[in-house]
Amino acid sequence: MEPRELLKRYFGHSAFRPGQETLIDGLLSGRDVLGVMPTGAGKSMCYQIPALAMEGMTLVISPLISLMADQVAALNQAGVPGAYLNSALDLEAYQEVLQGIRRGIYKLLYVAPERLTAPAFLAALARTTVSLVAVDEAHCVSQWGQDFRPSYLKIPEFLEQLPARPVMGAFTATATAQVKADIIQMLGLRAPEIVTTGFDRPNLYFGVVRPRDKDAWLLEFVKEQGEKSGIVYCATRKNVESVCQLLQDRGFSATRYHAGLPDQERQENQEDFVYDRRRIMVATNAFGMGIDKSNVGYVVHYNMPKNLESYYQEAGRAGRDGEPADCILLYAPKDVQTAKFLILNAGENEETSPEERTRFQTRDLERLDQMVGYCKTTACLRQYLLGYFGEHLAEPCGNCSSCQGNFVERDITVEAQKILSGVARVERMYPYGLGVAQVIHMLRGSRNQRVLSLKLDTLPTYGILREVPREQVQAYVDCLVERGYLVVTKTEFPVVHLTVQARQVLFQGERVLASFPAPTQQAPVLPRTEAAEPVGPLMGELKALRTRLAQAEGVPAYIIFSNATLADMAVKLPTTMEGLLEVSGVGSVKAARYGAAFLDVIREYLEI
C-alpha cells in the first residue's frame, strides 16, 4: 500500500504536512534520515507510515515514559498493533510484551533507551525482524542539547547487537547546528536525508509581560481563558505548590506536577489533566517532555526558563491541534538570579568529567544570556526565537507582544549619564566592582544595611535617581548593557563595569534613545486570529459524545478524535459513512468503530 493510502486509511488525512513525505520516502528507500520539525508538525507520522509499509517491526526509542501508553493507545485506536516497554510495566506485562515481540505481532514497539541492553529484550529481538529504528527526541544524545541523556549514547552499541543494521530515523523538535551535527555523528547516521521544516508555529502568540504582581496577573488571565486547558510552568517546586494553591483557592480546576511528588500522585495528576478532569496543570520542567495533549490553549511561564531551547519546547505544548494559542512569559529581574543559581548548583553527572561540567556550565550561562535577551527585547519575539535556531523571518510577525505592544521611544540620555556616572564612582571606590542591585540601591538612595556598610551613601551620585521606580532604573541599566555602555561579568557573583563606549555618553555628547513597553498590571486582552472551530450546539454534542466514548474506553478524549477533526465534522456535516471518511482525521478503522455514533448525532442535529 502506498504511503498516502496508509495515511488516509489509518489516520484519516488526505495529504502530508511539509517535510513528512521526503522523510518517509527516504526511509522507505533504505536511507537514514534526520527530521527537525517543531512540536505539533507530525514527526511521529514520519516513522509510523514507514512502519506500516515495511515488513517486520519498527522500534521507537523514546525517553517519554509517561507518554508511551497514550502513544500506543492512539495507534491501537487507529488499528495499528503497537506496544511499549519501560519501567512502568510490572513483570507480567513486561513478559507479555516480550512474548508479543517473539510472535511478531507488533508493527511498532516503543522502548525507553535504558531498556535497550536488557538481555531478555535482546533475546526477544533476535526472534523477529527490526526493519526500522526511530530515535525520538534525538537531541538527547548531544551534550550540547538541553536534555542530554547519557543512555542515548548506548544506542550505536545496541544497533551492533542486532543481526542486521536497520534503517535509522532521528527526530527532534529543537536542534541548533551543533546539536544536529552531534545527532548525526553520535547515532552513526549514514549520509542521512536531512529535513528541517522550520521552527515557526504561526498559530502561537508569543508574549513577554512584566507585571508588578504575577499572581494578580495570572488570576485575571486564567479567568479570561474560560474552559480552555492550560499549563503554567514554574522554576521551582515551591512556586508550583504556591501557584497551584492560589488557583485552587480561587476556584480554578488546577493540579500540579513536580519531581518531589510521589510517582503515583504525579501519574494521577497527569492523567487528570490529559483526560480533562483538571483544566490547568502547574508544573516544573519535569512535565516538559511528558505531554501529548492536543487541545492546550495556553502556556504561561510564571518564571523565566534557563534557555530558549527549553522555553520553545515547553511553549510548544500549546496549540498542537493547530488552533490559536497563547504562550506568555512573566518576566521579573529576580528570575535571572534564580536561573543562574539553578545552573551553578546543578547536580553533578557522574558520567561527565570536571572539565566537561565546567564547559557545560559556561555554555548554560551563555544560553541564559540569550533567554534574558528574549525577555528584554522590544523587537519581534518570533524573529528573535527563529533567529536563535538559525531561521530567518523576513518581516516582523505581527502576532507577538512586541509587534502588538504599546512601546514609546524616549531619550534617556540624562538618566544614562547619571547611571554611568554612578558606576564610575563605585569603580573608583571598589575597583573590583559591585553588583547591579547595589548600584541601583545607591542611585535610588536606599538606606539598607549593605549600602551603608559599603559607604555608598557618601558618593555624590547617592540618591540621584531617588524619584525613579526601581523597575524603571533596572530597565535603564538593561538598556545600557544591551547597547554596550555597561558590561556585567559572568562570574558566580556578577558585577557591573563601564565599557570604553560609556565615555561617548559621559563626555562626548552621544544621545541614548530607547523603547520601553507601557507597564501593565491587568492581564492583557491578547489579540488572536479567529479560531476555526465552530461554536454552537452541534460542536458541544460532538464533544460530549467523544467524552463518553473516551471514558468508556479509558483513553484521553483526543485519542478518539481531535478538536480539529470534530470541527471539520461540524463544518462538513456528513450523514453517510462515505461522507464521514472525507473528514480530516477520520480513517477507516475509527470510522468503523465510532462512525455510527457520530453520524447519529449529526443526523439528529439536522433533524434527518
N, C-alpha and C positions, 0 to 999 in steps of 0.2 A: 504494500500500500504506500502511496506517495505521501511525503510529509504534510502537504496541505489537506489531504484526505484524513490523515490521522488527527490533524489539528481540529478539523470540523467534527469528526466522529466522537473523539474523546473529550474535547474541551470546548466545543461549540463555537469556535471562532473561524471566520472565513478568510482572514488574512493575517500574515505575520507582522509583528512590530519591527521597527527599524533594527537591523543588525541580527535578528534571530535567524533568518534564512541563511545568511552567509555562514554563521557558526554551525548551524545544523548540517548544511551541505559539506562543510569542512570535515566534521566528524564522520559523516556517512561515507566520505571518500577515503577515510583512514588517516586523516591529518589531525595532528594535535591543534587545539585552539586555546586562545585566551580571550575571554569576553569581559570587558569593563563596562558595566551598564548600571545606571542609577537604580536605587531601590524602587520597585514597582514597575520596572521596564520589562519584566518577563524573563529573567535569567534562567529560571528553572525549566522553562519550555525548551531552552536550547539543549538540554540533555534528556528531557523526558521524551521528546519526539524521536530523537535517535534511538533511545532505549526501546521504544515500541517498534521501530523499523528494523532493528538489528536482531540477530539470533542471540540467545544467551541472556545473561543478566548484566545490568548496569549497576555499578557500585557508586554511591554518592557519599563522599567523605565530608562530614559537616560537624562543626563544633556546637551546633544549635540543638543540644539535647532536649531542651524544653519544647522545642518546636517540631521535633521529628514526628511525634504522634499525630499532630494536626496535618503535617505534610502527607503522611501516609494515609490518613483518613480521607483527605481530599483526593488522592489518587484512587483509592478504593471506591469512593463515590462516583468517580468518573469511569469506573470499570477497568482500572489498571491494577493488577496484582502487585502489591508492594509490602514491605516490612521494614523494621528498623532494629538495630542492635545498639544498646547503650546501657549505662549503669542504672537506668530507671527500671529495667526489666528484672523480675525475680528469676530464680534458676529455672523454674518450669517453663516460663515464657521464653527465656533465652534458648533453652534446648529445643523448644517447638520451632523457633525461627531457624536454628541450625538444621533441623530436620527438613524444613521447607527449602533451604538452600541446597541441600543434598539431592532433594527430589526435583529441583529445577522449576519450582512453581512461581518464583518471583521474577518480575521484569525489572524492578528497581529495589535496591536494598540500601537504606540509609545507615551509616555506621559512624560512630564517633572515632576520631583518629587514635585515641588511646586503646581502642579495641583491635586495631589492625594486626598487632603482633601476637594476639592470643592464640595458643596452639590449636584449640578446638575450632576457632574460626578459620584458621588457615587450612585445617584438615577438611572442613566442610567445603571451602572454596575449591579444593583440589578435585572435588566430585562434580563440579559444574563449570560452565564456560563464562568467564568475565569478559564481555566484549567491549566495555567502556568504563573508564573510571573518571568520574566528575568530581572535582575538588571545589566545594562551595566555600565562600568566604576565604578565597585563596590568599588574600593579603596577610592572613595569619602566619604564613610561612616566612614572612620578611621581618627581620629585626628592626626595620625602619617603618614597619606598619604599626598602627595604633593598637592592634590586638594581637601582638606576637604570641604564638603558642609553640613552645619547643616540640610538642608532639607532632606538629606538621612537618618537622624536619625528617621524621622517620618514614614519610610516605615513599620516597625513592627506594629505601631498603625493603619496604613491603612489596613494591612492584617487582623487585628482583626475585621474590619468592614465588611469584605466580608462574605457572607453566609457560605462558607466553605473555609478552607485554601488550596490554590492550591499548587502544587509542585513548588519549587523555584530553580532558577539557578542564580548564581552570576558570573560575568565575568570581568576580568581586564587584562591589558597588563603588568603592573608592580606592584609587591607586594612583599615586604620583609616578613620575617616570622611573624613579629609583625603585619603588615597590614593584612596578611591572617587570623591571629587569631582574629583580630578585626572584619573582614568581617563576619566570622562565628558567633561570639558572638552577634554583634550588629544588624545583619539582622535576627538572630534567625534561622540559617540554622540547620536542624535536621540531625545529623550523615551524613554529606554530602560526596559524592564521590568527592575526590579532585584530579584534574589532573593539573600538571604543565608540560607543554610540552617542556620547555626550552626557554631561552630568546634569544638564538643565532639567528641572521639573517645572514646567510653565504653570501648572495648576497650584503651585505653592506660593503663598505670600510670605515674604521674609520681613521681619520687623525687629528692630532693637529699640527698647524703651528704657528710660532711666527714671522710674517712678520714685517719688520721695518715700512712699510706703509700699513695698512689694505686696504685702498681704492684702491691703485695701485694693490695689490694682487687680490682683488675681481674683479676688472675690467678685468684683464688678465684671471682669472679663468672662469668668466661668458662667456667671448669671446670664450674660448675653448669648452664650453658646447654646442655651436650652438643653435639649436632649442629646446633643452630639457627644460622641465618645472622644476623650482626650487624654493625653499623657502630660504630666508635669514632672520634669526631671530636676532633681536636686543634687548638689555636690556631695552632701554628707548624709549619713543615716539620721543624724539628729534633725536635720532640716526636713527629711522625708516624714519623720514622725510628727513634727510640729505642723507642717503644711497639711498633711492628711487629717490631723485632728482639727485644724482650723476649718477645713472644708466640711468635714462631718458635722462639726458643731453648728455650722450654718445651714445644715440640711441637704448638702450635696452628697450624691451617691459616689463615695470615693473609697479606694482601698490602697494598699501600699506594697512595696516590693524593695527589699534590700538584702544584702548578704548576711545581715545579722539575725534574720528571722529563721525559724526552724524550716527545714525543707518542705514539710507538709503544708505549713501555712503559706509559704511562698507559692507552692503549686496551686493551692486552693484560691489564693488571691489572684493569681494569673488567670486561672480558669474563670473566675467571676468576671474579670474584665473581658476576656476573649468571648465569653458566652453572653455578654451584655447584661449580666446581673449587676454589675457595677459600671457606672459611666466614666469614672475618672481613675486613672492609675497614677499614683505619686510614687516615684521610683528613683533610685540611683542608677548609674550606668550599668549596674548588674542586669538591668532589664533591657539593655540596648540591643542585644543580639538574640532575644528570645521571643519575638512577637511577629506574628504574620497576620495581623488583623487589618482587613482592607478598609474598614469604614471609620478610621481615626480622623476626626475633623480638625484637630488642632494638637500641636505640641508646644508646650511652654517650657522654656528653660528658666527655672527660678534662680539658678546660679549659672555663671559662665563656665562652659566646659574647658578642658585643658588644651584642646586643639581643634582645628577646623575639620579634620577627618571625623573625629567623634561627633562633633556638632552636626555635620551634614548627614551622617548616618542616622543619628537619633532623630533629627528633624524630619528625615525622610520616612519615618514611620507614619507620617501624616499623608492623607490623600492618595493612598495606594490604589483606590478604586477610580482614580482619575478625576474625582470631584474637587472643586476648590477647597483648600485647607490652609490654615494659618500656622506659621512657625515663628514664635515670638521669643526673643531672648531678653530677660530682665537683667540689665547691667547695673552693677554698683562697683565703684573702685575697689572695695574690700574683697570682691570676688577674685581679683588678680592675686592678692596675697594668699587667699585660700588655695587657689590652683597651684601657686608656686610652692606652698607648703606640701601639698599632696605630691608634687613632682619630686621635691627634695627629700621627702620622707617615705618614698615608695618602698614596699617590701623588696628585699633582695631576692633575685632569682638565682638559685644555686647553680644553674647551668650557664651562667654568664660570669666572666672574669671581672675583677675590679676595674680594669681599664675599659671594658665594654660598658659597664654600668655608668662610668663617668661620661663616656661618649653618648650613651642614650640620654643621660640627664641633660647634657648640653643640647642635644637635639630637641628634647622635650621643652626646654626653656625657649629655644628659637621658635618652636611651634606655638608656644604660648604667646609670644610677641605677635604672631600673625593673627591669633584669635582675638587678642586685645585690639589690634588694628581694625578688625571687622566691627567690633563694638563701638569704636570711636569714629570711624569714617563717616563723612557726610556724602560720599559718592555712592553710586548704585551698589546695593548689597549683593545682588545677583552677579554683577560684573566682578566684584571682589571675590566671591566664592568660586566662580568658574575660573577666574584668572589664577587662583591658587592651584587648581587642578590642571592648569595648562590649557584651558579652553578660552577662546576669545569671544566675547559678546560685543558686537559692533556698537550697539546703541543701549542706553540705559533701559532697564526692563519696564519701568512704569508700574511695577507690581511689588514694590518694597517700601519700607518706611522712609528711606532716603528719597526715593523718587516722588513719593506722595506726601512727604512730610513738609512741615512749615519751618523752613530754615531762613535765618536772617543773617546777611553778611554784615559784620561790624568791623570797624577799625579799632583794634585793641593795642595800638602802639604804646599808649601811655601805661596801660596795665602790664604789657610785656616788659617795658623798661623798669617798672617797679619790681617785677618778679626777678628779672635778670640781675638787677642791682642787689636785690636781697640775697640771691645765690652767691654773687661775688663777695658780699660782706661775710657770709657764712664760710666761704672758702678761705678767706684771709684768717678767720678765727680758727677754723678746723680744716687744714689743707686736705685731709683725707675725705672730707665731705660729710654731709648728713643726708638722711632720707627725705623724700618728698614730703612726707607727713609733717616732719618737724619744721621744714621750711614754710609750709603753709600755715602751721600754727604760729610761727614767728611773724609772718606777714599779716596775719589777722589779729595779732595782739593777744594771743592766748596766755593765760596765767597758769597753765598746767605745770605739774612738778618738773617734768623733763625740760620744758622750755626755760624755766627759771634756773634749774641746776646747771644748764649749759650756758647760762648768762646771755641767752639770745635776746632778752628784753633790754639789753644795753646797746643793741645795734641801732643805727639811725633808721633802718628800714622796719624796725619792730612796729607792728600795727598799721603799716602804710596802706593795707587793704582791709582795714577793720570792718568797713561797711559792706564788703562784698561777701555773699554767702560762700561757705566752704566749697560746695559743689561747683560753683562758678569759678573759683580760684583753681580748683582741680582741673576744670575744663581748659582754662588758660594754660596751665602747666602742660597738659596733654598736647595742646596745640603747639607749644614751643618745642616739645620733644619731637613731635611729628615733623615740624619744619626744620629741625636740625640746629636750633639755638641752644637746646639743653640736651644732655645725654644722661641716661640712668644706667648705672652699671648692672651687670647680670650676675652679681655675686649673691651669696645667700642672704646678705643684708644690703640691699641695693641703696646706693647713694646717688645724688644728683650733682652734676658739674656743668659749668658753662662750656660751650664749644667756641672755637675761633670765630665762627659765624656770628656769635652773640654781639661781638664788637660792632657789627654793622647797625644793629638796632640801638645799642647804647651810645655810640659815638659818631655814627656816620649818617644818621637820619633815615635809615631804612624803615618803611612802614610795615606793619603786620596786620593783614586782613584775614578774618576767619569767619566761617559759617557755624552757627550754633542752632541746634533744634530748640523749639519752644518747649519749656518744661511742661510736664504733664503729670497729673495725679490719677485722673479717671482713665479707665481702660478705653482706648480709642475705638470708635466705630470703624472697623477695618474695611477699606474698600475691597471689593472682591468681584470676580467675574460671576455672572449669573450661573447658578448651578443648573446642570442639565436635568437633574432629577425632577420628575413631575411631582406635583403635590395634589392632594385630593384623596377621596375615599378609596379609590382602587389601589393606589400605592400602599396605603395603610393596610388594606385587606391582604395584599400580596405579602407584605412583611409579616403580618400576623400568621398567615399560613406557613411561611418559612420558619417562623419561630416555633410553631407547634411541631413541624416535621423535625427540626433540629433537636428539640427537647426529647422527642420520641426516640431519635437515633443516637442521642448523646454526643452530638458534634456541634461545633460553633455554627451559627447561622450562615456565615459567609461561605461555608463549605457546601451548603445546599445550593444557593445561588448568591452572587454578589449583588450589592445595591445597584451597580451599573446594569446587570442583567435584568433585575426587576424593573428598572427604569425603562430599558428598551422594550420590555414586555408591555409595560403600561402605555408606551407610545404606539407600538405596532398592533396591539390588541389582537393577537392570534386567537382563532376559535377552532383550529384543527391542529392535529399533530404535525402536519407538514408546515403549517404556518409557525408553530412553536419552534421548529428547528431552524427557522430563519432568524430567531432572536439571538443576539450575540451572547455567547457564554452557555448556550444550551446545546449539549451534544446528544448523541443518540442514546447513550446509557442513561443519562439523567432525564432525558425526555421520557424514556420508557418507565423510569422509576417514579418520577414526580409529575410528569406532564398532565395526566388526567386531573389531578387535584388543582393545578394552577389554571387549566383550561376551564374547569367548573367555576372557579372564582371569576374569571374574565367573562364567561357567558352570563353568569348571574348579574354581573355589573352591567352588561349590555342588554340585559333582560331578553336574552335569546331563548 
